[in-house]
Amino acid sequence: MIAGLEYLWMIFFVMIVAGIAKEHNLFMPMYSYIKDTFKSNRLVLFLTSALGGVLPIEGRVTVSAGILDTLTRCGCGRKKMGIVDYLSTHHYYLWSPLEKTVILPMAAFGMSYVAWLGLVWPLLLVTAAFILYYIFYKVKEEDIHIDSVPFKTSAIIRNVFPFFAAIGTYIYAGGNKHVFPIFCTLALYYMFLTQTWSIQKLKTYVNWKVLALVAVIIVFGNLCREYGLFIQNYLRMNAEEILVVSVLSFLASFLMGSSGKFVALAIFTSALFGNYSFLWFFTIDYAGYLLSPMHKCLAIGNRYFGTPFWDYYKVLLIWCALMLLTVGIYTFVL
């Protein structure tokens, strides 16, 4: 019931670091250099969100949110950052060899990484096109705040490098038991760097509603995942029609909101109908995972950036519909 609650420490300390970095413009030399080089705020957004999203760590949406938070100010543009954060941290489940959503199917079906890419290319194509469309056509240049700051290597080393060094240490150490010492040390470094010692000031950087909501979601999600075996048995008893199993599988992924569970469910359900159906069930379950209210990333973006849930779902429903349509045609028509 309490598994995963250590993740709250990461959220807590990253909020403090992001708040300090934003107030003191610590990351601006890096942003300004990219902007001056490529003349595009949106390209800065794309590169920084991609960097935050690729990190092979639990809760990378929090890290990515902290980075994007330093690029925004109040206003409607800030609400779009929640969606950008979500998109930039969730396409890696389709192709990153560091993700269990890729590793487990490769192991289950005995395929190489190249073979995996050959299988999921329709999903990758439609996803890449959709994300690029959203960032470069829905987000405006003025939605992103970048001050013009002279580039100094010393400023990058002092202000930016420790942030990614801490993340690298966490990746190398492995396991959530290292969350507290690593990110607590990171927060203390930035407090010392900026001489920010006021408890009242530090408290303003923390969104306590996010922490409370994520805690509730983690506990409830753990409860739902305890019934994973029951769900699999129910699907086995109702495996007469692929449409029925597709709907039930989507609902199971929607309720559990777990990347590990959704890919395991896709492997299981495809075994009922044959390997040809795996990509279809993978997409069905991936869509359920993306839309799940048990998925803590939605709550983080909603509270962190003030992005309304309906704004999320307007974008995610289009993305999921495009993936399902593409894979449906690819699997059952072509």
N, C-alpha and C positions, 0 to 999 in steps of 0.2 A: 504493500500500500504506500510505503514511503520511498520506494525506489525512484531515483531521479531528482529528489528534492535538493541534492547538493548543487544542481544546476542553478538554483536561485542565487547562490553566491556569485556565480559568473555574471548574472544579470546585474546584481547589486554593485559589484566593483566596476564593471564596464560602464554602467551609468555614471558613476563618479568620475571615471577617467574621461568619458565623452563630455561630461559637463565642464570639467576643467579645460580640456582641449578646445572646446567651443568658445568658452569665455576668454581664453588667452590666445586664440588663433594659432594654436600650436601646429596644426596640420596644414595651415594655409600656404607655407612656402612650397610644399609638395604640390598642392592643388594649383597654385599659381604658376608653377613651372610647367605643368602639363597643359594648362590653359594657354599660356603664352606660346607654347610649342605648337599646339594643334588648333588654337583659336576656337575652341568649342567647349562650353560648359557641360554640354550633354555627353561629350566624349569623356570628360573627367568623371562624370557620374557613372558612365558605363564601365570604365576601367576600375574605379574604386569599388563599385558594387560587385564586379566580377572577382576582384581580389578578395573581398570579404567573403564572397560566396564559395570560393573554391576550397577554403580551409577545411581539412578533413577532421573536424571536431564536432562534438555534441554541442548543439546550441549555437551554431555559427551565425544564425539569424540575429542573435544578440550582438555579436561582434560587428557584423555588417551594419546593423542598426546604429551602433555607436559611431561607426565611421561616417555613415550618411547623415547622422544628426549634426555633425560639424559642418555640413555643406548647406544646411537649410536654416531658414528663419520662420517666424510665424506667418501664416497665410495659407491660401488654398494649395500652393505649390508644395508645402510641407506634407500635406495629406497624401500626395502622390508617392512620396518616398516610402511609405509603408508598402505600397504595391511593388515598387522597384526592389525594395529589400526582399520581399517574398519571392519575386520572380528570379532574382539573382542568386538566391540560395537554394533553389529547388530543381533547377534543370540538371544539376550534377548527379541527381539520383538516376538519371538515364544513361550516363556515359562514364562517370569517374570510376576508375578501377580501384579506388580507395573506399567506395561505398558498398555496403552489404547488399544493396539492391542490384548491384552488378555482380558482385562476387558470388552470391548464393546461386543465381541462375547458371552462371558459368560452371560452378561446381556440380550443380544438379544435373545439367545436361552434358557435361564434359566438353564444353566448347572453349575455344581460345578467345582472347579479347577481340581480335580482329573479327572472328565469327559473331561475337556479340554485337559489335558495331554494325555488321552486315544485317543483323536481325532487327535492330531498333532504329535504323536510319530513317524510316518514315516519321517516327516520333521526334527524332532529333531535328529533322528538317522543319517540321511545322512549329516546333517549340522555338528554335532559333529565330525563325522569321517573325513569330509573334512577339518575342521579347524585344527584338531590335525595333519592331514597329512601335511598341509601346514607349520605349525610352526615347526614340528619335522623333516621334510624331505626337505623342500625347504629353510628354514632358517638354516644357518650354525653357528656353535659355534663361529667362528671368526667374524661373522657379528655383534656380540653383545660385547660391550666394558664394562668390569667390572674390576675396579681396586681392588686390595686386600687391604682392609682397616680394621683395628681392630674394632670389634663390641663394641660399647659403648651405653648403654641405654640412657645416657644423650644426646648423639648425635642424636639418633632417636627422642627423645622428642623435642629437640631444632630444628632439621632440617626437620623432616618428619611430625611429628604430626600436626603442624599448617596447613599444606597443606590440610590434610584430615579433620581437624576441621572446616576449612572454607567451605569445601564441605558439611559437615554435617550440618552446620549452614544454608547453602543455601537450603538444602533439607527440613530442619525443617521450615524455614521461608516461603518457597513456593512463587512462582510467580517471574517473571523476573524483577519486579521493585526493587528487592533486589540485583540484580547482581552487580551494580556499588559499593555500599558501602562495600559489603562483599569482593569482589575480589580486590578492591582498597586497602582495609585494609591489605589483604594478601600480596599484592605486596609491600606495605610500610614496612611490618614486615620483609620480606626478604631483602629489601634494607637496613634497619637498622641493621639486623643481619650481613650482609656482608660489611656494610658501602659503599654501591654502590650508590653514589649520582650524578654521572656524567650523565647529560642528554644525551650527545653524546653516552655514553656507553649504556645506557638504550635503546636508539633508535636502536642500532644494534641488540637487541634481538627481535625486532618487525618486522614481515614480512608484510610490508604495502600492498603488492600485494594480500596477502591472505585476508586482511580486505576489500579491494576494491572489490575483486571478490565475496566474500561471501555477501557483501552488495547488489551487483547487483543481485545475485541469490535469495536472500531473497525477494527483491522487485518484481522480475519477477515471482518467485514462488507464491507470494501473488496474483499477477494478474491472474495467471493460476487457482488458487484455487477459485477465485471469480466466475469462470464458472463451478463449480462443479455440480450445479443443472442442468445446460444445458446439461452436459455430461450424468447425470443420465436419463434425459428425452430422450436423443438420444438413449441410450442403451435400454430403455423400448420400443421404437418404432422399434428397430431392434433385438427383442428377439426371432426370429423364430428359430435360430440355435445356439446351444451352442458354436460351433466353432467361429461363427461370433462375438458373445458377448464376448468370451474369448479374441479375438484379440483386440476388441474395448476397453475392460476393461483394458488390458495390456497397451494399448496406453494412456488411460486416466491416469493411475497410473504413467506411464513414464513421462507424461507431468506435472503432479502436484507435484510429488516428496515429498509427505506428508504421514507420517505414519498414522495419524488420518484419512486422506481421503482414503488411500488405504484399510484400514480395513472396513470403512463405505461402500465403493464401493463393497467390497467382500460380505458383509452382504446383500446389495441391490441386487446384481446380483444373488446370490444364492437363493433369494426369488423368482426369475423368474423361476427357474428350480427345486427347492426343496432343502431341507436341506442337502441331500446327496452330493450336488455339492459344498458345502461351502468350504471344504478343497482345492478343485481344484481352485476355484476362489481366495481364500486366497493366494494360492501359486502363481498364475498368477499375482495378484496385488502386492504381496510382491516382485516378480522378477522385475516388472516394477518400483517399488519404489527403489530397490537396484541399478538399472541401470540408473536411471533418471539423466539427466544433471541438473535438478533443485534441486538435492540432494546435499546440501552444504558440506556434509562430503567428497565427492570426491574432491571437490576443495581445501578443507583444507589439505588433505593428499598430493595432487598434489603439492601444493605450500610449504607446511611445510617440507615434506621429499624429494621433488623432484621426487616423484613417477609418471612416465608417465601415462597418462590416458589409453593408450593401455595396459600397465602392469596391471592396475586395471581390465580392461574389459576381459583380457585373463583369469584371475582368477574368476571374478564374473560370466562370461558366463558359465564356467564349473560348478560352484556352482549352478547357477540357472537351468542349464540343468539337473543336477543330481536331484534337488528337483522336477522339473516338470515331469521328467521321473518316479521317484519313486511314486509321488502322482497320476500321470496319471494311472499307473498300479494298484495302490491301490484302486483308485476310480472307474475306468471303466472296469478293467479286473478281479480283484479278487472278 
